[in-house]
């Protein structure tokens, strides 16, 4: 009996999925943590370095880092912006900074056909999350 109910539920979900196709979501960025190092001279602070890979068309949600964030563009191009600031398009070798009170309103791959990659250096409170979504 449990198997019949399970099969029926699977068929219903499949029918609903076919009847109501999901909206195409933008591809998500891949974040690779490279290192986390405490800063003993600054109690309670640490540095995190990470690499962000944006597939073509990737878009970040609005967020904050509660940190000083330094971006160095490695490959491709990306559009960055914080609330109240000007949007900029970064190309390899260019940088971007956001402060601990900034809300990161724009973060996306500038291309819908080519990937982008950048290095991020965060100075933040020890153990705090890398990113906090903002609604």
C-alpha positions as CSV (number, residue, x, y, z in Angstrom):
1,X,0.0,0.0,0.0
2,X,2.8,2.4,0.9
3,X,4.4,1.7,-2.5
4,X,1.2,2.5,-4.4
5,X,0.8,5.8,-2.4
6,X,4.5,6.7,-3.2
7,X,4.0,5.9,-6.9
8,X,0.8,8.0,-7.0
9,X,2.5,10.9,-5.3
10,X,5.4,10.7,-7.8
11,X,3.0,10.7,-10.8
12,X,1.2,13.7,-9.3
13,X,4.4,15.7,-8.8
14,X,5.5,14.8,-12.3
15,X,2.2,16.0,-13.8
16,X,2.3,19.2,-11.8
17,X,5.9,19.9,-13.0
18,X,4.8,19.3,-16.6
19,X,1.7,21.5,-16.2
20,X,3.6,24.3,-14.5
21,X,7.2,24.6,-15.7
22,X,9.5,26.3,-13.4
23,X,10.9,29.7,-14.3
24,X,14.5,29.6,-15.5
25,X,16.7,30.7,-12.6
26,X,20.0,32.4,-13.2
27,X,23.0,30.2,-12.7
28,X,24.6,30.4,-9.2
29,X,28.1,31.5,-8.5
30,X,30.6,28.8,-7.2
31,X,32.5,30.0,-4.1
32,X,35.8,28.3,-3.1
33,X,37.2,29.2,0.3
34,X,41.0,29.4,0.0
35,X,42.1,30.2,3.5
36,X,40.9,31.6,6.8
37,X,43.6,33.2,9.0
38,X,43.1,34.8,12.5
39,X,44.5,38.3,13.0
40,X,46.1,38.1,16.5
41,X,47.0,41.8,16.4
42,X,43.2,42.6,15.9
43,X,41.4,40.4,18.5
44,X,38.2,38.9,17.2
45,X,39.1,39.6,13.5
46,X,40.1,37.2,10.7
47,X,40.9,37.3,7.0
48,X,39.2,35.0,4.5
49,X,40.3,34.6,0.9
50,X,38.0,33.0,-1.6
51,X,37.5,32.6,-5.3
52,X,34.2,33.3,-7.0
53,X,33.4,31.6,-10.3
54,X,30.5,33.2,-12.2
55,X,29.1,31.0,-14.9
56,X,27.6,33.0,-17.9
57,X,24.6,34.9,-16.8
58,X,25.2,34.4,-13.0
59,X,23.5,36.9,-10.7
60,X,24.0,37.3,-6.9
61,X,21.1,38.1,-4.6
62,X,21.2,41.4,-2.7
63,X,23.5,40.8,0.3
64,X,26.0,42.2,2.7
65,X,29.3,40.9,4.0
66,X,29.6,42.8,7.3
67,X,33.3,43.0,6.4
68,X,35.8,45.0,4.4
69,X,35.7,43.2,1.1
70,X,38.3,43.6,-1.6
71,X,37.7,42.1,-5.1
72,X,40.4,41.5,-7.7
73,X,39.1,40.5,-11.1
74,X,40.9,37.5,-12.6
75,X,39.0,36.5,-15.7
76,X,36.0,37.8,-17.7
77,X,34.1,40.7,-16.4
78,X,31.6,41.4,-13.7
79,X,29.3,44.2,-12.7
80,X,29.4,45.3,-9.0
81,X,27.6,47.9,-7.0
82,X,26.6,48.9,-3.5
83,X,23.5,50.8,-2.3
84,X,24.0,54.5,-3.0
85,X,27.1,53.9,-5.1
86,X,27.8,53.7,-8.8
87,X,27.7,50.4,-10.7
88,X,31.1,49.5,-12.2
89,X,32.1,46.8,-14.7
90,X,35.4,45.1,-13.6
91,X,37.8,43.6,-16.1
92,X,40.9,41.5,-15.3
93,X,43.3,43.3,-13.1
94,X,40.7,45.8,-11.7
95,X,39.5,46.0,-8.1
96,X,36.4,46.8,-6.1
97,X,35.9,47.5,-2.4
98,X,32.9,47.4,-0.2
99,X,32.8,48.3,3.5
100,X,31.2,46.6,6.4
101,X,28.0,48.8,6.3
102,X,27.5,48.5,2.5
103,X,24.7,46.5,1.0
104,X,25.8,44.8,-2.2
105,X,22.9,45.5,-4.5
106,X,24.6,44.5,-7.8
107,X,26.8,41.4,-8.4
108,X,26.6,39.6,-11.8
109,X,28.6,38.3,-14.6
110,X,28.7,41.0,-17.3
111,X,28.4,38.3,-20.0
112,X,25.7,35.8,-20.8
113,X,28.2,33.6,-22.8
114,X,31.5,33.7,-21.0
115,X,32.5,32.8,-17.4
116,X,34.1,35.2,-15.0
117,X,36.3,34.7,-12.0
118,X,37.5,36.9,-9.2
119,X,39.5,36.8,-5.9
120,X,37.9,38.1,-2.7
121,X,39.8,39.2,0.4
122,X,37.5,39.7,3.5
123,X,38.5,41.3,6.8
124,X,35.7,40.3,9.2
125,X,34.6,39.3,12.6
126,X,36.0,35.8,13.5
127,X,33.4,33.1,12.7
128,X,30.9,35.5,11.1
129,X,29.3,34.3,7.8
130,X,30.9,35.3,4.5
131,X,27.5,36.6,3.2
132,X,24.2,37.6,4.7
133,X,21.2,38.0,2.4
134,X,19.3,41.3,2.5
135,X,15.6,41.5,1.7
